Structures are given as structure tokens and as C-alpha cells.
Amino acid sequence: MRKLLVFPAIDAERLQALRAAAPELQIVNAAGELDALQEIADASGFFGKISPALLARATQLEWIQSPTASLEHYLFPELVAHPCTISNMRGIFSDVIADHVLGYVLCFARQLHTYIRRQPDGVWRPIGDDVHLDMSVGPGRVSGADRAHRHLADCRMGVIGAGGIGAEVCRRAAAFGMSLSAVDPQVRSIPGIVDDVWPVARLRDLMQQADFVVVAAPHTPETEKLIRYEQLCWMSRSAVLINVGRGAIVDLADLTRALDEQRLGGAALDVLETEPLPSDHPLWRRDNVIITPHVAAASPRIAERHFAVLRDNLQRFARGETPQNLVDKHHWF
């Protein structure tokens, strides 16, 4: 009987459900690191947080299920070199994070974040005008308030990373009538949504054309600090940068500088290079910045999806089939 080691230990209810799903496997729930070090010697599968010490003791390890979607803090050189395969949890957050992105987009398009900030002071004043919106301006004339509120069907969204999350962002943006561009090192189309996903070499074209630039890429050696001051200066001065990928992709100091110099219109950030962002950081006090504390993936549905992927992959492994969500260890996704 092949053995799967679980470490850190999971609760009794989930353990029982896994054992019922794959009775042909011996599933060992390690109570602590010493137990894990002993049990991994003859384990062929592993779920949890692997360490160099655990990997060094493994003699039969074939497959690891990561409990996370991102792998930048999971992988280490010995694990990359090891012949075992790794699967991750990608896909379980895509729609949730895409909803968060469109929330940001609607805030900037309709100035909702500014109106919310004015509400405690009882301020009734349209952005762009010092008086109430004057509907008597007549046909063909546009008020300051009109200019300050964007018509989404006239806007272009550029998405960096057209994987599961990026594709869902594009689907939602398309439903609002937005034009779309996307870059990705591998994906070449999002069927029915984006016929031509550009290579990353066209990043400049995307950032120059987009009203909203969405970073939905994973943190990899290629994407770390992909967005620096130079790239931010490619953007229109009215464009908004949205980052729901990883904080390490956008240089925080360069973004702060670009915003200070009004090189772009604003930013919406769920992930930052420094987390938590220090309370004295100037981005907290910028009217054209929305910061959320790394909660774009938060949803009451995530726990059940997480367990469903684990259970399905466990069953596949027990049957000798290829688990879903296999990753390229050298590229971190």
C-alpha cells in the first residue's frame, strides 16, 4: 500500500474524508516534525509544507500537493532538482479575484472611493464640479463631472498574465463592454474573449493603450520587479494600475514616485512589495490609491474548493493517474 504523508496535521474531519475518498492509500497525519521526519522515509505522496530536511529523508517521494497556489515561498533548490512532481491550488481563486478587480475598476470609473471618503463629512458635490451636476448644459456639451466619470465601454483594459485569474478578469471586463488586451508568456488566446494574447515583449504596447492595467501574473523569476518606473511612465496619465498578482512584481518605491509625479491616474493594490504596508507609508494617504489588505482571494467558497482539489488529486494519485494543476518547478507555476 502506498503512503501519503500529511504535515502539518489536518483536522480529524478532513482526515476521515480523505481516507474515505482513497481507501487504497495509507494516509498518515503527522502530529509534529519528528513524526514527519520518520514517516516521510517511505512516503510516495506528500501534502503540506515540505522542507529541505523532510525532502532529504524521503526515498520514494513521487508527488507533492502544495496547499497554496503561489510557489515563490514554497520552492527551494533541492525541491526543484528533485524528480517528484508538484501540483498546486491554482484555479480556486480566479472568479473571486476577478470580482475584486472589477470592484476596483468600478470605484475608479464612478469615483466611488472618493465619494465614500467624503460621506462622513456630509459633502454632496460631484467630482469635477463645484456645484451639483447641471443637466441643463445642453446637447453636445460635457460638464466637469461628466469628464470625471468614465464610460466603461469606452475604456480599454490591459491584463498582464492571461492564466486563470487574468482570463476571468477579461470575461468580466468584456461583459461591461470594455476593449481588451493581454500579455502572457504561454497563453495565446482566451476563447471567445481575447483572440490574440500578445507575448510579454509587447508589454509596452499594452501599458500605453490601456485605461486600466491589471497585474494578474504569478511571482516568478521573470516577473519579479517587472513593473518599474520606466514601465509606469508608459501608462497614460489618467490610467490606473491594479495589482492582484504579487507585490514583488511592482516596485513599491517606483510606484510611489510615479504617483507623486502624476505619471499615472491612480492605483488599486491588494498586494504590495512590503506587507503589511507600514502605517506611515504615503500611499495610505493618497486620494487616488485604493489599498486592500491582501483579501482579493477571500471567499466563503475557498475552503470547499481547496478540499475538492486535494481530494480529487488524492484519488488520481491512488489510481496512478496524473494529478491536476501540475506545475513547472523551474518557472514557479
Order of alpha helices (4+ residues) and beta strands (2+ residues): beta-alpha-beta-alpha-beta-alpha-beta-alpha-beta-alpha-alpha-alpha-beta-alpha-beta-alpha-beta-alpha-beta-alpha-beta-beta-alpha
